[in-house]
Amino acid sequence: MIIELHLLQSFPVSNLNRDDIGQPKTVRFGGVTRARISSQSLKRAARELFTSHGLETGDIGRRTKQLPERAGILLAERGKCEVGRAQLVAQEALAAFGFGVTEDRGRSEYLLYVGPAAVEHLADYCEKHWDILEKALEKEEKRKADAKKASRTKVKPTQKELIEARKVFDSSRVADIALFGRMIADNQDFSVISASQVAHSISTHAVANEFDFYTAMDDMRPAEEPAADMMGTIDYNAACHYRYANLDTDRLLRNLFGEESVPPEELSAEDKALLVRSVRAWLRAFVHAVPRGKQNSMAAPTVPDVLLGVARTDGAWSLANAFLSPIGDVADLMDTSARRMAGYFDQIRDFYGDEELRGVHYGSLDPSGGLADRQPRGCQEAKGIDAFVEGLIGSAGL
């Protein structure tokens, strides 16, 4: 089953997701410039909400370069040796698994997405193979002292080391890794195919980035010396966004419990509960996900006005092309966007068929006046977010 979310959300003055020069991100679409919020930014915002919407701390992974540091601290707490030496040994363990380690701070070369037990498993490996790792560390220290090479050479892990590494990088029953996947360049065996796809959100209309000129005064400046002691500009825009994401529940099931996992109806009560709360948390978190960029300056924590959810057995339809022709100056931008989105959804159904659809759910903050032509035909109207989410979960057979 595939669950899709189509959201319409308006943001007032904001700069939620900046580019490299501080301007709100944009994209050319349909011949005009649109406001854009990157999928990475939206996924980050959703991940930060997972524990507020049903997932437990133990269900959540971590993205970090600090595995050797944290494992070294744990080893020191166990009384193995002082923390600095223990961290060096942990660095050797990570290097033995075939991962690059930075020369300056002894961290992994890039962020590693790991489960909550990864630090403990790495510390266990270090204790189990302490003597071997100590010898490898002495060899590395000698290399640095001789300065014959600028950096260490990555090693290819043995089959035995790969078995141990799989414990450290085990992602089973880690909900956010199962949802968003994991790419590990040094060893594709540890990569996880994402169960969720998230689109960059785009405005339903053309935008032009603007800037706010600001000044600040020195509170202790004498009154006879009026002047601005600081000045600058902050870029912003305001837009109604179309947001889209989908979730493959079959892929989520395999990511959580293994490729040979059983159908949802045959799961144990504990595993079924984890699957359902992962789907529920994904739905609720994405509905509420708002990036944090410049929020202290502009305070734009809005919620979607229009929600369209689809449960289907196959395929996936982004409705972004409903806005390929940008909406112009209209009295009610949200209402026009909602009608455009619903109409385009029905056009696709009429042309390509809708046999794979198992449920279409619709919710709106303003269901009054012309509701029938603001929503797709044959949908279930939700009176609140709880009904919307639980209706989708039910349609997906969970």
Salt bridges, closest charged atoms under 4 A:
GLU4 OE1 - ARG312 NH1 2.82
GLU48 OE2 - ARG44 NE 3.29
GLU48 OE2 - ARG292 NH2 3.08
ASP59 OD2 - ARG277 NE 2.95
GLU69 OE2 - ARG107 NE 2.21
GLU92 OE2 - ARG152 NH2 2.79
GLU103 OE2 - ARG143 NH2 3.43
GLU103 OE1 - LYS144 NZ 3.82
GLU109 OE1 - LYS154 NZ 3.35
ASP124 OD1 - ARG78 NH1 2.91
GLU127 OE1 - ARG78 NH1 2.79
GLU134 OE1 - ARG85 NH2 3.05
GLU140 OE2 - ARG143 NH2 2.49
GLU140 OE2 - ARG152 NH2 3.84
GLU141 OE2 - ARG85 NH1 2.66
ASP146 OD2 - LYS142 NZ 3.03
GLU164 OE2 - LYS128 NZ 2.95
GLU164 OE2 - HIS129 NE2 3.93
GLU164 OE1 - LYS167 NZ 3.76
ASP176 OD2 - ARG47 NE 3.60
ASP186 OD1 - LYS154 NZ 2.87
GLU225 OE1 - ARG221 NH1 3.50
ASP229 OD1 - ARG221 NH2 2.11
GLU259 OE2 - ARG251 NH1 2.88
GLU259 OE1 - ARG254 NE 3.23
ASP271 OD2 - ARG173 NH2 3.03
ASP335 OD2 - ARG339 NE 2.62
ASP335 OD1 - ARG374 NE 3.49
ASP346 OD1 - ARG349 NH1 3.38
ASP346 OD1 - ARG377 NH1 3.66
ASP350 OD1 - ARG377 NH2 2.50
ASP354 OD2 - ARG349 NE 3.24
GLU356 OE2 - ARG312 NH2 2.80
ASP373 OD1 - ARG339 NH1 2.54
GLU381 OE2 - LYS383 NZ 3.13
ASP386 OD1 - ARG284 NH1 2.77
GLU390 OE2 - ARG280 NE 2.76
